[in-house]
Amino acid sequence: MKTILIIEDIDITRELIVHTLKRDYHVLEASNGVDGLEITRQKMPDLILCDIAMPDMDGYQVIGELRKDDETAAIPFIFLTAFDEREAVRYGIELGADDYLTKPFTIEELRSAVKAGLKKRALHDKRLHQKMDELRNNITTALPHELRPVVMVLEGYLQVMMDDKGDDEDQSLLKTMNQYAERLHRMSDKFLWYTELQTGAVKAAQTPLTDPNMLITETATKHATLLGRQADISLKLTPAAICIQADQLTIIV
């Protein structure tokens, strides 16, 4: 159920709005702008109906504070006012109001304005999610392809330097650098495979992999050896038919 906040200092008007909306929405209420701001920051309503002419803090000040805060800036905001001057309406819109209801308004006008405001918020959220998904997909697709050639060049130069047989200290440093380059290479491979899985580019293998246990043993032993932990390995493998590509199983291991 959507939450609506009513900020109105005239009790009878506020009570009428609450009574009208409470069947369809969870309604919060505040009798002044200061309390309205506090409730907004605590409860984060889906839409705010706010009077303009209020003591201490008027509606213009309320929306000004809300629009400065990233967490509350996108909340749909509808002004309630007895003013019908064009300048007052324009000023409210410039501050970020989504709509205006001029008193006296009908119950149907109130309900329609609330529905329109919530619909606008839903559309905004949908577009935001679409943009985030598009950005996430673009990054996920592009990064591994950009990363792999860089890592391969780095590994190549490190291997050339290691083949020159420098002093032991240099060789130890190059070996460590090469291990990290290989680790980065494996990470890019994993990232690329994840991208292919997400986009459906990976096709399921149609036939079982030949001797998957041997591949698992070789991969585990290789990495344990690199870490000086080969003696700690204890493998208990059961024969199984696995429909998977060899490079994919290697990445998993």
C-alpha positions in Angstrom: 0.0 0.0 0.0 1.4 3.4 -1.0 2.0 6.0 1.7 0.7 9.5 1.4 1.8 12.4 3.7 -0.6 15.3 4.3 1.0 18.6 5.5 -1.9 21.0 6.3 -2.3 23.3 9.3 -6.1 23.6 9.1 -7.4 20.6 11.0 -10.8 20.3 9.2 -9.1 20.3 5.8 -6.4 17.8 6.8 -9.0 15.5 8.4 -11.1 15.6 5.2 -8.2 14.7 3.0 -7.1 11.9 5.4 -10.7 10.5 5.5 -10.9 10.6 1.7 -7.6 8.8 1.0 -7.2 6.3 3.9 -9.3 3.6 2.3 -6.8 3.3 -0.6 -3.5 4.5 1.0 -1.5 4.5 4.2 -1.9 8.1 5.2 0.4 10.1 7.5 -0.3 13.6 8.6 1.5 16.7 9.9 0.0 20.0 11.1 3.0 22.1 10.1 6.0 22.2 7.8 8.6 21.3 10.4 6.9 18.2 11.5 6.2 17.3 7.8 9.9 17.4 7.0 10.7 15.2 10.0 8.1 12.6 9.0 9.2 12.6 5.4 12.8 11.9 6.4 11.7 9.1 8.8 9.0 7.4 6.7 9.9 8.3 3.1 6.3 8.6 1.8 5.4 7.8 -1.8 3.7 11.2 -2.3 3.3 14.5 -0.4 0.3 16.8 -0.3 1.3 20.1 1.2 -0.4 23.4 2.0 1.5 26.6 1.0 0.3 29.1 3.6 1.5 27.7 7.0 3.1 29.5 9.9 6.8 29.0 10.8 7.6 27.1 7.6 5.4 27.5 4.5 5.0 25.0 1.7 7.6 26.7 -0.5 10.2 26.2 2.2 9.2 22.6 2.7 9.7 21.6 -0.9 12.9 23.6 -1.0 14.4 21.5 1.8 13.1 18.3 0.3 14.5 19.0 -3.2 18.0 19.7 -1.7 18.2 16.2 -0.2 19.0 13.4 -2.7 16.9 10.9 -0.6 13.7 13.0 -0.8 14.2 14.9 -4.0 12.2 12.5 -6.2 9.1 12.3 -4.0 6.1 13.5 -5.9 4.9 16.8 -4.4 1.4 18.4 -4.8 0.7 21.8 -3.4 -2.6 22.6 -1.7 -3.4 26.3 -1.9 -6.1 28.9 -1.8 -4.0 31.0 -4.3 -4.9 30.8 -7.9 -2.5 33.4 -9.2 -0.4 32.3 -12.2 2.8 33.6 -10.6 2.2 31.5 -7.4 1.6 28.4 -9.5 4.7 29.0 -11.7 6.9 29.7 -8.6 5.8 26.4 -7.1 6.5 24.5 -10.3 10.0 26.1 -10.5 10.7 24.8 -7.0 9.9 21.3 -8.1 6.2 20.8 -7.4 4.5 18.1 -9.6 1.0 19.5 -9.4 -1.4 22.0 -7.8 -4.8 21.7 -6.2 -6.6 25.0 -5.6 -8.9 25.1 -2.7 -11.8 24.3 -2.7 -11.2 21.1 -4.7 -13.5 18.2 -5.2 -12.9 14.7 -3.8 -12.5 13.4 -7.4 -9.9 16.1 -8.2 -8.0 15.1 -5.1 -8.0 11.4 -6.0 -7.1 12.1 -9.6 -4.1 14.2 -8.6 -2.9 11.6 -6.2 -3.2 8.8 -8.8 -1.4 10.9 -11.4 1.4 11.8 -9.0 2.0 8.1 -8.0 1.9 7.1 -11.7 4.5 9.7 -12.5 6.7 8.3 -9.6 6.3 4.7 -10.9 7.3 5.8 -14.4 10.3 7.7 -13.0 11.4 4.6 -11.0 10.9 2.3 -14.0 13.1 4.6 -16.2 15.7 4.8 -13.5 15.9 1.0 -13.2 16.1 0.7 -17.0 19.0 3.1 -17.1 20.8 1.3 -14.3 20.3 -2.1 -15.9 21.6 -0.7 -19.2 24.7 0.8 -17.5 25.3 -2.4 -15.6 25.0 -4.5 -18.8 27.3 -2.2 -20.7 30.0 -2.4 -18.0 29.6 -6.1 -17.6 30.0 -6.7 -21.3 32.8 -4.2 -22.1 35.1 -4.7 -19.1 36.3 -8.3 -19.6 37.0 -7.7 -23.3 39.0 -4.6 -22.5 40.9 -6.3 -19.7 42.0 -9.5 -21.3 44.4 -8.0 -24.0 46.0 -5.8 -21.4 46.6 -8.8 -19.1 48.0 -10.9 -21.9 50.5 -8.2 -22.9 51.5 -7.9 -19.2 52.0 -11.6 -18.9 54.1 -11.7 -22.1 56.5 -9.0 -21.0 56.9 -10.6 -17.5 57.7 -13.9 -19.1 60.4 -12.3 -21.3 61.9 -10.7 -18.3 61.9 -13.9 -16.4 63.6 -15.7 -19.2 66.5 -13.3 -19.0 67.6 -15.0 -15.8 68.5 -11.9 -13.7 69.6 -12.1 -10.1 67.6 -14.1 -7.6 65.9 -11.1 -6.0 64.7 -9.8 -9.4 63.5 -13.3 -10.4 61.5 -13.6 -7.1 59.9 -10.2 -7.7 59.0 -11.1 -11.3 57.6 -14.4 -10.2 55.3 -12.7 -7.7 54.2 -10.1 -10.3 53.5 -13.0 -12.8 51.4 -14.8 -10.2 49.3 -11.7 -9.8 49.0 -11.2 -13.6 47.8 -14.8 -13.9 45.3 -14.2 -11.1 44.0 -11.1 -13.0 43.8 -13.2 -16.2 41.7 -15.8 -14.3 39.4 -13.0 -13.0 38.9 -11.6 -16.5 38.0 -15.1 -17.7 35.5 -15.5 -14.9 34.0 -12.1 -15.6 33.7 -12.9 -19.3 32.0 -16.2 -18.7 29.6 -14.5 -16.3 28.7 -11.9 -19.0 28.1 -14.7 -21.5 25.9 -16.5 -19.0 23.9 -13.3 -18.4 23.4 -12.6 -22.1 22.7 -16.2 -23.0 25.8 -16.5 -25.2 26.9 -19.7 -23.4 25.4 -22.8 -24.9 24.9 -25.9 -22.8 27.3 -28.8 -23.7 25.5 -31.6 -25.4 27.8 -34.4 -24.4 29.5 -35.3 -21.1 33.0 -34.1 -20.5 35.7 -36.7 -20.8 37.2 -37.6 -17.4 36.1 -34.5 -15.4 37.8 -35.9 -12.3 41.2 -35.7 -13.9 40.6 -32.0 -14.9 39.5 -31.2 -11.3 42.6 -32.9 -9.9 45.0 -31.2 -12.3 43.5 -27.8 -11.7 43.4 -28.1 -7.9 46.9 -29.4 -7.8 48.2 -26.6 -9.9 46.8 -23.9 -7.8 47.8 -25.6 -4.5 51.4 -25.9 -5.8 51.5 -22.2 -6.7 50.5 -21.4 -3.1 52.9 -24.0 -1.6 50.0 -26.0 -0.2 50.1 -29.1 -2.4 50.6 -31.4 0.7 47.3 -30.1 2.1 45.1 -31.3 -0.7 42.7 -34.2 -0.1 40.5 -35.0 -3.0 37.5 -37.4 -2.8 35.9 -37.5 -6.2 33.0 -39.6 -7.4 32.8 -40.5 -11.1 30.0 -38.6 -12.8 28.8 -37.6 -16.3 28.9 -33.8 -16.5 27.7 -31.9 -19.6 30.0 -29.0 -19.4 32.9 -27.5 -21.4 36.4 -28.1 -20.0 37.3 -24.4 -19.6 34.0 -23.7 -17.8 34.7 -26.5 -15.3 38.3 -25.2 -14.8 36.9 -21.8 -14.0 34.5 -23.3 -11.4 37.3 -25.3 -9.7 
